Amino acid sequence: MVFSGDQPLHRVLAGLGERVEGHRPFPRFRLHRADWRSMVDELSANRWTLLGLWGEPRTVHVALRADMTGEVAVASMDCTTGGFPSLSTVRPSAIRLERAVQDLYGLVAEGLTDPRPWLDHGTWGTARPLGTAPEPRGTAGQPEPYPVLPVEGHGLHQIPVGPVHAGIIEPGHFRFTANGETVVRLEERLGYVHKGIEGLMAGRPVAEAARLAARISGDSTVAHSLAFARAVEAALGLEPPPRAVWLRALMAELERIANHLGDIGAIANDAAFAFLLAELSQLRERVLRTADACFGHRLMMDRVVPGGVAVDLPEDGARRLLALVDELRRRFPPLVRVYDGKASLQDRTVSTGQVAMGLANRFGAGGFVGRASGRGQDARRSPSYPPYDDLEFEIPVTTEGDVNARVWIRIREVEQSLSLVEQIVKRMPGVPRSQDGSTPLPLAPLPQGSDAGAGEGMALVEGFRGEILTWVRLEPGGTVGRCHPRDPSWFQWPLLEAAIEGNIVADFPLCNKSFNCSYSGHDL
């Protein structure tokens, strides 16, 4: 089937397949194999962005967005033959997601440009553990060697790094191929911290699954919790109390500020300028202590829950938060001037680790990685969600695509988040008092037992790294049938490989920290 180039995403998918009832808030369409191929052809026109791809024992799903209009939809295909046509030829961002689907479910991505295992390192006791026919692997011998990609050329040498690194960072293997000091290829191998999150969530009550969502990536615990909560609420048709909606945004912005402050300092430290790391670490600590005072946890873990929030602000919470905003507005700009005025630091960050706009678009990169390369997507603005549709903020975008650009996007986002925190504190709805004068927690109770309905929901939430997608299917009785959380790092790790090419080996720490992708959020 051929469609004109100006057809809306929903209309195209409706013309290809049948709409599935009970999927909220974005429509889902069931496609046959031929229609799935037509959808892949439409993807080659570069009008849509791949938001996520995930599997079930007999089904594969893909989430898409039309960037010009903000439309979001899901397409699904029943894999009656055990496979599905790969998207990798038109969307390289699908490659690792399809490899993960093959490892977990045994569904073959037909035509996949890189069919090697991804999450499965050969050490699991069972192959295809979430598929229809899990297969015990036995105990014979060591896992098969991972076939790294070949590189040919005169005078090339390889530098293997990891998976075990210095310090406390998580494991990942990086294989550098260099000509002298110049990197000609970087190949990553991840999956070392695979935790089986998707399998652990299946069959659990929503409240237990929410705790798992909060631990997908500790530095994004608020964002992942919010994405899971909003997906569950969409599946149930549940509206959280207005005050809870604003408290969630408050926590999300505090999380964003803390992470950006830490990253800016760490990038400077990797360029041997420890002063900024020391100063910005103090500011980050101020944010974490304020979060602890206001929400009872430095990272605000388990504070966002389906139905609302688990805690409310204390009586002095608003005062503490406004005092934090005032302090950061006073202490942060002088440090920005130090960064911008240090020639030796600029020499290390300007023009280092560039990512072209076209490549960022092809991978659908979001967050500071995408915005530093001219891609201005932000889930708070499109498709948007409350209370951001009632708040004033800008989305900083630049086109240089280098380490320096990624630093400046973080700087501008700190400034915007400080403004958002101030707006939220001053405009947040109050708590309605009950007849006995008490102030109930802003939390809508979830349906329980036989009253708990089934449904499917999906949410897009802006974490500090970029867009988090969470898709959930709830079974009757209130348990999770299937949940797929997609961290922004899935689309950013591959761009790090591109960013380091042509740079010297010594600049990899700078490039790596300027991305600061999550191992844990990726490996699930």
MOJO-V595383 format. One record per residue. SS is DSSP state (hx for helix, st for strand, lp for the rest). PSI is psi as a letter, one per 20 degrees, with the letter a starting at -180 (999 if undefined). OMEGA is omega in whole degrees, -180 to 180 (999 if undefined). Layout:
# MOJO-V595383
{{SS	PSI	OMEGA} {SS	PSI	OMEGA}}
This chain:
# MOJO-V595383
{{lp	p	-178} {lp	p	-180} {lp	q	174} {lp	q	-173} {lp	i	-177} {lp	j	-179} {lp	p	176} {lp	q	-179} {hx	g	-177} {hx	h	-178} {hx	h	179} {hx	g	-178} {hx	h	176} {hx	h	178} {hx	h	-179} {hx	h	-173} {lp	a	-175} {st	p	179} {st	p	179} {st	p	-179} {lp	q	174} {lp	j	177} {st	o	-174} {st	q	-7} {lp	i	-178} {lp	q	-178} {st	q	174} {st	q	-177} {st	p	178} {st	p	-176} {st	q	169} {lp	r	-175} {hx	g	-179} {hx	h	179} {hx	h	176} {hx	g	178} {hx	h	177} {hx	h	177} {hx	g	178} {hx	g	177} {hx	g	178} {hx	h	178} {hx	h	-178} {lp	i	179} {lp	i	176} {lp	k	175} {lp	i	-176} {st	q	176} {st	p	173} {st	o	180} {st	h	-179} {st	q	177} {st	p	-177} {st	r	-175} {st	r	167} {lp	r	-177} {lp	h	-178} {lp	j	-172} {st	q	173} {st	q	-178} {st	q	174} {st	p	177} {st	p	-175} {st	q	175} {st	p	170} {st	o	-170} {lp	h	-179} {lp	h	-176} {lp	i	-177} {lp	j	178} {st	q	177} {st	p	178} {st	r	179} {st	p	174} {st	q	-177} {st	q	177} {st	p	174} {st	p	-176} {lp	m	-175} {lp	h	179} {lp	j	178} {lp	j	180} {st	r	-180} {st	q	178} {st	p	-177} {lp	q	174} {lp	i	-168} {lp	h	-179} {lp	h	180} {lp	i	179} {lp	n	180} {hx	h	177} {hx	i	180} {hx	i	-170} {hx	g	-176} {hx	h	177} {hx	g	178} {hx	h	176} {hx	h	177} {hx	g	177} {hx	g	178} {hx	g	-179} {hx	g	-173} {hx	h	-171} {hx	i	-179} {lp	j	177} {lp	p	-173} {st	p	174} {st	o	-173} {st	p	-177} {lp	j	178} {lp	p	-174} {lp	i	177} {lp	n	-173} {lp	j	-178} {lp	q	175} {lp	q	180} {lp	f	179} {lp	h	-177} {lp	o	-180} {lp	j	180} {lp	j	-179} {lp	i	177} {lp	q	177} {lp	i	-177} {st	p	173} {st	q	-179} {lp	l	-169} {lp	h	-178} {lp	j	-177} {lp	a	-179} {lp	h	-177} {lp	m	176} {lp	q	-174} {st	o	177} {st	p	-174} {lp	h	-178} {lp	a	-175} {lp	j	-174} {lp	o	167} {lp	r	179} {lp	q	176} {lp	q	179} {lp	q	176} {lp	q	180} {lp	p	-177} {lp	n	178} {lp	q	-178} {lp	p	-179} {lp	q	175} {lp	p	-178} {lp	q	178} {lp	r	-177} {lp	p	173} {lp	j	-179} {st	q	174} {st	q	-177} {st	q	177} {st	o	176} {st	p	180} {st	p	178} {lp	a	18} {lp	h	179} {lp	p	-178} {lp	r	173} {lp	q	179} {lp	b	-173} {lp	j	180} {lp	q	-175} {lp	r	-173} {lp	q	173} {lp	q	-179} {st	p	178} {st	p	-180} {st	o	179} {st	p	166} {st	p	-172} {st	q	170} {st	n	-169} {lp	c	178} {lp	i	-176} {st	p	-180} {st	p	176} {st	i	173} {st	q	169} {st	p	174} {st	p	179} {st	q	166} {st	p	-178} {lp	a	179} {lp	j	-177} {lp	h	178} {lp	k	174} {lp	p	-174} {lp	i	-178} {lp	k	-176} {hx	g	-176} {hx	g	177} {hx	h	180} {hx	h	-179} {hx	h	-174} {lp	p	177} {lp	i	-178} {lp	q	170} {st	q	-176} {hx	g	-177} {hx	h	178} {hx	g	178} {hx	h	179} {hx	h	178} {hx	h	175} {hx	g	179} {hx	h	-179} {lp	i	-177} {lp	j	177} {lp	g	176} {lp	o	-169} {hx	h	-179} {hx	i	178} {hx	k	-175} {hx	h	178} {hx	g	-176} {hx	g	179} {hx	h	177} {hx	g	-180} {hx	g	179} {hx	g	179} {hx	g	-179} {hx	g	-179} {hx	h	177} {hx	g	178} {hx	g	-179} {hx	h	176} {hx	g	-180} {hx	h	-178} {hx	i	-174} {lp	k	-174} {lp	p	177} {lp	p	176} {lp	q	179} {lp	q	-178} {hx	g	-179} {hx	h	178} {hx	h	180} {hx	g	-179} {hx	h	177} {hx	h	177} {hx	g	180} {hx	h	178} {hx	g	179} {hx	h	180} {hx	h	-180} {hx	h	175} {hx	g	178} {hx	g	179} {hx	g	-179} {hx	g	-178} {hx	g	-178} {hx	g	179} {hx	g	178} {hx	g	179} {hx	g	-179} {hx	g	-179} {hx	g	179} {hx	g	-179} {hx	h	177} {hx	g	178} {hx	h	180} {hx	h	178} {hx	i	172} {lp	k	175} {lp	k	176} {lp	n	-172} {hx	i	-179} {hx	g	-178} {hx	h	177} {hx	g	-179} {hx	g	-177} {hx	g	-178} {hx	h	175} {hx	h	175} {hx	g	180} {hx	g	177} {hx	g	179} {hx	h	177} {hx	g	179} {hx	g	-178} {hx	h	179} {hx	h	177} {hx	g	177} {hx	g	179} {hx	g	-179} {hx	h	-175} {hx	h	-173} {hx	j	174} {lp	j	179} {lp	p	-177} {lp	h	180} {lp	i	-179} {lp	k	179} {lp	p	179} {lp	j	179} {lp	h	172} {st	p	-177} {st	q	176} {lp	p	-178} {lp	i	180} {st	c	-180} {st	q	-177} {lp	i	179} {lp	q	174} {lp	r	178} {lp	q	172} {lp	r	-176} {lp	h	-179} {lp	j	-177} {hx	g	-179} {hx	g	179} {hx	g	179} {hx	g	-177} {hx	g	178} {hx	h	176} {hx	h	177} {hx	g	179} {hx	g	180} {hx	g	-178} {hx	g	-180} {hx	h	178} {hx	h	179} {hx	h	-171} {hx	h	-176} {hx	g	-177} {hx	g	178} {hx	h	178} {hx	h	175} {hx	g	179} {hx	h	176} {hx	g	179} {hx	g	-174} {hx	h	-176} {hx	j	-177} {lp	o	-174} {hx	h	-179} {hx	h	178} {hx	g	177} {hx	h	179} {hx	h	-179} {hx	h	-172} {hx	h	-178} {lp	p	179} {lp	j	177} {lp	p	174} {lp	l	-177} {lp	q	174} {lp	o	-178} {lp	q	-179} {hx	g	-179} {hx	h	180} {hx	g	177} {hx	h	178} {hx	g	-178} {hx	h	180} {hx	i	-180} {lp	k	-176} {lp	p	177} {lp	a	178} {hx	b	-177} {hx	h	177} {hx	g	180} {hx	g	-176} {hx	h	176} {lp	i	179} {lp	k	172} {lp	j	-178} {lp	o	-169} {lp	k	180} {lp	p	177} {lp	p	-175} {lp	h	177} {hx	h	-179} {hx	h	-179} {hx	o	9} {hx	i	178} {hx	q	177} {lp	q	-177} {lp	q	1} {lp	j	-173} {hx	h	176} {hx	i	178} {hx	j	-179} {lp	q	180} {lp	p	176} {lp	q	178} {lp	q	176} {lp	o	-178} {lp	p	180} {lp	p	172} {lp	r	-172} {lp	i	-176} {lp	h	174} {lp	j	-178} {lp	a	180} {hx	g	-179} {hx	g	179} {hx	h	180} {hx	h	174} {hx	g	-177} {hx	h	175} {hx	g	178} {hx	g	180} {hx	g	-179} {hx	h	179} {hx	h	174} {hx	g	-180} {hx	g	180} {hx	h	-179} {hx	h	175} {hx	g	177} {hx	g	-180} {hx	g	178} {hx	g	180} {hx	g	179} {hx	g	-177} {hx	g	-178} {hx	h	-176} {hx	h	-174} {hx	i	-174} {lp	p	179} {lp	q	177} {lp	r	-179} {lp	o	179} {lp	p	180} {st	q	176} {lp	r	-176} {lp	h	180} {lp	j	176} {lp	i	180} {lp	r	179} {st	o	-177} {lp	q	177} {lp	p	178} {lp	n	-175} {st	p	175} {lp	p	-177} {lp	q	177} {lp	q	174} {lp	q	-177} {lp	q	173} {hx	c	-177} {hx	i	179} {hx	i	-178} {lp	o	-177} {lp	r	177} {lp	r	178} {st	r	179} {st	p	179} {st	q	178} {st	q	180} {st	q	170} {st	p	-177} {st	q	180} {st	o	170} {lp	a	-177} {lp	h	177} {lp	h	-176} {lp	b	-173} {st	p	171} {st	p	176} {st	p	173} {st	p	178} {st	p	-177} {st	q	170} {st	p	178} {st	p	178} {st	q	174} {lp	p	-177} {lp	i	172} {lp	j	176} {st	q	179} {st	o	175} {st	h	-179} {st	p	175} {st	p	177} {st	o	173} {st	p	-180} {st	o	180} {lp	q	177} {lp	h	-175} {hx	h	178} {hx	h	-177} {hx	i	-178} {hx	h	177} {hx	g	-180} {hx	h	-180} {hx	h	174} {hx	h	177} {hx	g	180} {hx	h	-175} {hx	h	-174} {hx	i	-178} {lp	p	-179} {lp	i	175} {lp	r	179} {st	q	-178} {hx	h	-177} {hx	i	179} {hx	i	-180} {hx	g	178} {hx	h	177} {hx	g	-180} {hx	g	-178} {hx	g	-179} {hx	h	178} {hx	h	173} {hx	g	-178} {lp	l	177} {lp	q	-180} {lp	p	171} {hx	g	-175} {hx	g	180} {hx	h	179} {hx	g	-171} {hx	i	177} {lp	999	999}}
